[in-house]
Amino acid sequence: MCDSIKWPTQSGLALALLVLFLSQTGVTQTSTRVIKPPPPPGKLVDVGGWRLHLNCTGNKKGSRPTVVLESGSGDFSFDWSLVQPGISRFTRVCSYDRAGNAWSDPGPRPRTMKQVAYELHTALLKTGSKGPYVLVGQSIGGLLIRTFAAQYPKEVAGIVFVDSTHEDTQLFLNGKVQRMRELAQGRTIPPIQTAIPVSDKALSLEERQQLENFLKQIGPAKIDPPFDRLPLPIQQVRLWALAQPQHYVADNDPYWGEEFAEIYAARKTHEYPLGDTPLIVLTRGKSEYPDTEEGKQLNEDRKRMQLDLLKLSRNSKQIIATTSGHHIQLDDPELVINAIRQVVDSVRENLRKK
């Protein structure tokens, strides 16, 4: 697959089709056996009738800007464990679990990018983090923080992309390569929901049964590379989080096609949409595509799109993680820490000038 993200279902498709998509992605296997929930390292923050797990570390007083870590699809707050302690030594930093993942409650559906950004913003405000923020997004998290920046532009002072997904990305779907934006059906993206319907607070019996049947078929959990670089206690927490059925629908956004197309269209009308915001684009050095002509073409297309991300800001630069795959925060955490430090230093210099 092109990026570590899960395919969204299209409107009206049954959950069974979502399960089929998940089975095609090579998602880490898991079982349905009950594992005792470990205590959350952070706080559970109510954002409107459902709670998000937000883990903030580092000096709270006089520590500006706050760094916010946004994970890729299928990942968790603790997947930043090799990076967050290093950042907390020079500024305040928050990782979190999107609704439905790990300790976070399921949120309102559909799980659109704007909905996710709203929930994160609300959780930050409720814990006293008012910005300015340096946003860090890995994989699909890159598009999520761009959505956050579009919704709350005055609160975003810097950005770091960690092998971010591009709005023109290509994915293997149903046996062929397709651009996500071309899956758009012209539907209106639903508005942000500030309250949660009772029906969205848990999986339905039918959804849970189908997911549990799927999980039984694929067998017991395991930790695949590069997640084996995490400390063993964190690996155990990851196995617990993967065993939660709601995790497999947490990032299920049936409007991804429309959202990718919307972001793509917006780029055509706005040059340097981030203005002079300090931006670092961290790009993996390893291909992770098949050694075929098609794989080589996909890799060249990926490189082109990573370079295009530099055009989001007049104040940008690219750093190649030469020995890393898609999860640079696991393969080369020091590189990620140093990139974030550079952006934080730039933001602090800008704040001093004001």
C-alpha positions as CSV (number, residue, x, y, z in Angstrom):
1,M,0.0,0.0,0.0
2,C,1.1,3.6,-0.6
3,D,0.6,5.0,2.9
4,S,-0.3,3.5,6.2
5,I,-3.9,4.5,6.1
6,K,-7.1,2.6,6.1
7,W,-9.5,2.8,3.1
8,P,-12.8,4.6,3.8
9,T,-16.1,3.1,3.0
10,Q,-18.3,4.8,0.5
11,S,-21.8,6.0,1.4
12,G,-24.3,3.2,1.9
13,L,-21.8,0.3,1.9
14,A,-22.1,-2.2,4.7
15,L,-19.6,-2.7,7.5
16,A,-18.7,-6.0,5.9
17,L,-17.1,-4.0,3.0
18,L,-15.1,-2.0,5.5
19,V,-13.8,-5.3,7.0
20,L,-12.8,-6.4,3.5
21,F,-10.9,-3.2,3.0
22,L,-9.1,-3.6,6.3
23,S,-8.1,-7.2,5.4
24,Q,-6.5,-5.9,2.2
25,T,-4.3,-3.3,3.9
26,G,-2.3,-5.7,5.9
27,V,-3.5,-4.2,9.2
28,T,-1.6,-5.6,12.2
29,Q,-3.4,-8.7,13.3
30,T,-5.3,-8.8,16.6
31,S,-7.6,-11.1,18.6
32,T,-10.8,-10.5,20.6
33,R,-9.6,-11.9,23.9
34,V,-10.2,-9.5,26.8
35,I,-7.1,-7.7,27.9
36,K,-7.3,-5.5,31.1
37,P,-7.1,-1.8,30.1
38,P,-3.9,-0.2,31.2
39,P,-4.2,3.2,33.0
40,P,-4.1,6.1,30.6
41,P,-0.9,8.2,30.9
42,G,-2.8,11.4,30.2
43,K,-6.2,12.9,30.9
44,L,-9.6,12.0,29.5
45,V,-11.1,15.3,28.3
46,D,-14.8,15.7,27.6
47,V,-15.3,17.5,24.3
48,G,-19.2,17.4,24.1
49,G,-20.4,14.1,25.6
50,W,-17.4,12.0,24.6
51,R,-13.9,12.0,25.9
52,L,-10.5,12.2,24.2
53,H,-7.3,10.9,25.8
54,L,-4.8,13.8,25.8
55,N,-1.3,13.3,27.1
56,C,0.6,16.5,27.6
57,T,4.1,16.6,29.1
58,G,6.8,19.3,29.6
59,N,6.8,22.6,31.3
60,K,3.3,24.2,31.1
61,K,4.2,27.7,32.4
62,G,6.1,30.0,30.1
63,S,6.6,27.2,27.6
64,R,5.5,28.5,24.2
65,P,4.7,27.2,21.7
66,T,2.9,23.9,22.5
67,V,3.7,21.0,20.1
68,V,0.8,18.9,19.1
69,L,1.4,15.4,17.7
70,E,-1.1,14.0,15.2
71,S,-0.8,10.2,14.4
72,G,-1.4,8.4,11.1
73,S,-4.4,6.2,10.6
74,G,-4.4,3.1,12.8
75,D,-1.8,4.6,15.2
76,F,-2.0,5.8,18.8
77,S,-0.7,8.5,21.1
78,F,2.0,6.2,22.6
79,D,3.4,5.6,19.1
80,W,5.2,8.9,19.7
81,S,6.9,7.4,22.8
82,L,10.4,7.7,21.3
83,V,9.8,11.4,20.4
84,Q,7.6,13.0,23.0
85,P,10.2,12.8,26.0
86,G,12.8,14.5,23.8
87,I,10.4,17.3,22.9
88,S,9.2,17.8,26.5
89,R,12.8,18.8,27.4
90,F,12.4,22.1,25.5
91,T,8.7,22.8,25.3
92,R,5.2,21.5,26.2
93,V,4.0,18.7,23.9
94,C,0.7,16.9,23.6
95,S,-0.1,13.6,22.0
96,Y,-3.6,12.2,21.9
97,D,-5.9,9.4,20.7
98,R,-8.5,10.3,18.2
99,A,-12.1,9.3,19.1
100,G,-12.5,5.5,19.2
101,N,-8.8,4.8,19.6
102,A,-7.2,3.4,22.8
103,W,-8.7,5.2,25.8
104,S,-10.7,7.7,23.8
105,D,-14.5,7.3,23.6
106,P,-16.1,6.8,20.2
107,G,-17.1,10.1,18.6
108,P,-19.9,11.3,16.4
109,R,-20.0,9.9,12.9
110,P,-18.9,10.4,10.2
111,R,-15.3,10.9,11.2
112,T,-14.5,13.7,8.8
113,M,-11.2,15.6,8.9
114,K,-13.0,18.8,10.1
115,Q,-14.7,16.8,12.9
116,V,-11.3,15.5,14.0
117,A,-9.7,18.9,14.0
118,Y,-12.6,20.4,16.0
119,E,-12.4,17.7,18.6
120,L,-8.6,18.2,19.0
121,H,-9.0,22.0,19.3
122,T,-11.7,21.6,21.9
123,A,-9.6,19.2,24.0
124,L,-6.6,21.5,23.9
125,L,-8.7,24.5,25.0
126,K,-10.3,22.5,27.8
127,T,-6.8,21.6,29.2
128,G,-5.6,25.2,29.1
129,S,-3.5,24.9,25.9
130,K,-4.4,28.0,23.9
131,G,-1.5,28.1,21.5
132,P,0.4,29.1,19.6
133,Y,0.7,25.5,18.3
134,V,3.4,23.8,16.4
135,L,1.5,20.9,14.7
136,V,3.2,17.7,13.8
137,G,1.4,15.2,11.5
138,Q,2.5,11.8,10.3
139,S,0.9,10.2,7.3
140,I,-2.8,11.1,7.1
141,G,-2.1,13.2,10.2
142,G,-0.5,15.6,7.8
143,L,-3.8,16.3,6.2
144,L,-5.5,16.5,9.6
145,I,-3.2,19.2,10.8
146,R,-3.6,21.1,7.6
147,T,-7.4,21.0,8.2
148,F,-6.8,22.2,11.8
149,A,-4.6,25.1,10.4
150,A,-7.3,26.0,7.9
151,Q,-10.0,26.1,10.7
152,Y,-7.8,27.9,13.3
153,P,-5.2,29.8,11.3
154,K,-4.3,32.4,14.0
155,E,-3.4,29.6,16.5
156,V,-0.9,27.7,14.3
157,A,2.6,29.0,14.4
158,G,4.6,26.2,12.8
159,I,4.2,22.8,11.1
160,V,6.3,19.6,10.7
161,F,5.1,16.9,8.3
162,V,6.4,13.4,9.0
163,D,6.1,11.6,5.7
164,S,2.7,13.3,5.3
165,T,0.0,12.1,3.0
166,H,-0.6,14.5,0.0
167,E,-4.0,15.5,-1.2
168,D,-3.2,14.0,-4.6
169,T,-2.0,10.7,-3.2
170,Q,-2.5,7.4,-5.0
171,L,-3.6,4.2,-3.1
172,F,-3.9,0.6,-4.0
173,L,-7.7,0.0,-3.8
174,N,-9.7,-2.9,-5.1
175,G,-6.7,-4.2,-7.0
176,K,-5.7,-1.0,-8.8
177,V,-4.0,2.3,-8.2
178,Q,-6.4,5.2,-7.7
179,R,-6.1,8.8,-6.5
180,M,-8.2,9.3,-3.4
181,R,-9.7,12.6,-4.7
182,E,-11.0,10.8,-7.8
183,L,-13.3,8.7,-5.5
184,A,-15.3,11.8,-4.7
185,Q,-19.0,11.5,-5.6
186,G,-19.9,15.2,-5.3
187,R,-21.5,14.8,-1.9
188,T,-21.7,17.6,0.6
189,I,-19.4,17.0,3.5
190,P,-21.5,17.0,6.7
191,P,-21.0,19.8,9.2
192,I,-19.1,19.5,12.5
193,Q,-21.1,17.9,15.3
194,T,-20.7,19.4,18.8
195,A,-22.9,16.7,20.5
196,I,-23.0,13.0,20.1
197,P,-26.1,11.0,19.3
198,V,-26.7,8.0,21.6
199,S,-26.4,5.7,18.6
200,D,-22.8,6.8,18.0
201,K,-21.6,6.2,21.5
202,A,-20.9,2.5,20.9
203,L,-20.8,0.0,18.0
204,S,-24.1,-1.6,17.2
205,L,-24.6,-5.3,17.9
206,E,-24.3,-6.0,14.2
207,E,-21.1,-4.0,13.8
208,R,-19.5,-5.5,16.8
209,Q,-20.4,-9.0,15.7
210,Q,-19.0,-8.5,12.2
211,L,-15.8,-7.0,13.5
212,E,-15.3,-9.7,16.2
213,N,-15.8,-12.4,13.5
214,F,-13.2,-10.7,11.4
215,L,-10.8,-10.4,14.2
216,K,-11.2,-14.1,15.0
217,Q,-10.4,-15.0,11.4
218,I,-7.1,-13.1,11.3
219,G,-5.7,-14.5,14.5
220,P,-3.7,-13.3,17.5
221,A,-2.1,-9.9,17.9
222,K,1.5,-9.3,17.0
223,I,3.9,-6.4,16.9
224,D,5.3,-5.8,13.4
225,P,8.3,-3.6,12.5
226,P,8.8,-0.7,13.0
227,F,6.6,-0.9,16.2
228,D,9.0,-3.4,17.7
229,R,11.3,-0.4,18.3
230,L,8.9,0.8,21.0
231,P,9.7,-0.2,24.6
232,L,8.2,-3.6,25.6
233,P,5.7,-2.1,28.0
234,I,4.4,0.2,25.2
235,Q,4.2,-2.8,22.9
236,Q,1.9,-4.5,25.4
237,V,-0.3,-1.4,25.5
238,R,-0.4,-1.4,21.8
239,L,-1.6,-5.0,21.8
240,W,-4.4,-4.0,24.1
241,A,-5.4,-1.0,22.0
242,L,-5.5,-3.1,18.8
243,A,-7.8,-5.6,20.5
244,Q,-10.5,-3.0,20.9
245,P,-13.1,-3.5,18.1
246,Q,-14.0,0.2,17.9
247,H,-10.4,0.9,16.8
248,Y,-11.2,-0.6,13.4
249,V,-13.9,2.0,12.6
250,A,-12.3,4.9,14.4
251,D,-10.8,6.4,11.3
252,N,-13.7,5.3,9.0
253,D,-14.5,8.5,7.0
254,P,-16.8,7.8,4.1
255,Y,-16.2,11.3,2.8
256,W,-12.4,11.0,2.3
257,G,-12.9,11.3,-1.5
258,E,-14.7,14.6,-1.2
259,E,-12.2,15.9,1.4
260,F,-9.2,15.0,-0.6
261,A,-10.8,16.7,-3.6
262,E,-11.7,19.8,-1.6
263,I,-8.1,20.2,-0.3
264,Y,-6.8,19.6,-3.8
265,A,-9.1,22.2,-5.3
266,A,-8.2,24.8,-2.6
267,R,-4.5,24.5,-3.5
268,K,-5.4,25.7,-7.0
269,T,-6.8,28.9,-5.7
270,H,-4.4,29.8,-2.9
271,E,-0.6,30.2,-3.4
272,Y,1.4,29.6,-0.2
273,P,-1.8,29.0,2.0
274,L,0.4,28.9,5.1
275,G,2.0,32.2,4.3
276,D,5.4,32.5,6.1
277,T,4.7,29.8,8.7
278,P,7.8,27.8,9.5
279,L,7.4,24.4,7.8
280,I,9.6,21.3,7.7
281,V,8.8,18.4,5.4
282,L,10.3,15.2,6.7
283,T,10.4,12.6,3.9
284,R,11.2,8.9,4.2
285,G,14.3,7.7,2.3
286,K,13.1,4.1,1.7
287,S,10.7,3.4,-1.0
288,E,8.4,0.7,0.6
289,Y,7.0,0.0,-2.9
290,P,7.4,-3.2,-4.9
291,D,10.5,-3.4,-7.0
292,T,8.5,-3.2,-10.2
293,E,8.0,-0.5,-12.9
294,E,4.7,0.4,-11.3
295,G,6.4,0.6,-7.9
296,K,9.1,2.8,-9.3
297,Q,6.6,5.1,-10.8
298,L,4.6,5.3,-7.6
299,N,7.8,6.2,-5.7
300,E,8.7,9.0,-8.1
301,D,5.1,10.3,-7.8
302,R,5.5,10.2,-4.0
303,K,8.8,12.2,-4.2
304,R,7.1,14.8,-6.4
305,M,4.2,15.2,-4.0
306,Q,6.6,15.6,-1.0
307,L,8.4,18.4,-2.8
308,D,5.0,20.0,-3.6
309,L,4.3,20.2,0.2
310,L,7.1,22.8,0.4
311,K,4.9,25.1,-1.6
312,L,2.4,25.4,1.3
313,S,4.7,28.0,2.9
314,R,7.3,30.5,1.7
315,N,9.3,29.5,4.8
316,S,9.8,25.8,4.2
317,K,12.5,23.1,3.8
318,Q,12.7,19.4,3.2
319,I,14.7,16.9,5.2
320,I,15.2,13.4,3.8
321,A,15.2,10.6,6.4
322,T,17.6,8.4,4.4
323,T,17.4,5.3,6.5
324,S,13.7,5.5,7.4
325,G,10.4,4.1,6.2
326,H,7.0,5.6,6.6
327,H,7.2,5.9,10.4
328,I,10.1,8.2,10.7
329,Q,9.3,8.8,14.4
330,L,10.1,5.2,15.1
331,D,13.0,4.6,12.6
332,D,14.8,7.9,13.4
333,P,13.2,9.7,16.4
334,E,16.2,12.1,16.9
335,L,15.7,13.4,13.4
336,V,12.0,14.2,14.2
337,I,12.9,15.8,17.5
338,N,15.5,18.0,15.9
339,A,13.2,19.0,13.1
340,I,10.5,20.0,15.7
341,R,13.1,21.9,17.7
342,Q,14.1,23.9,14.6
343,V,10.5,24.9,14.1
344,V,10.0,25.7,17.8
345,D,13.1,27.9,17.7
346,S,11.8,29.7,14.6
347,V,8.4,30.3,16.3
348,R,10.0,31.6,19.5
349,E,12.2,34.0,17.4
350,N,9.0,35.3,15.7
351,L,7.3,35.7,19.0
352,R,10.2,37.8,20.4
353,K,9.9,40.2,17.4
354,K,6.2,40.9,18.1
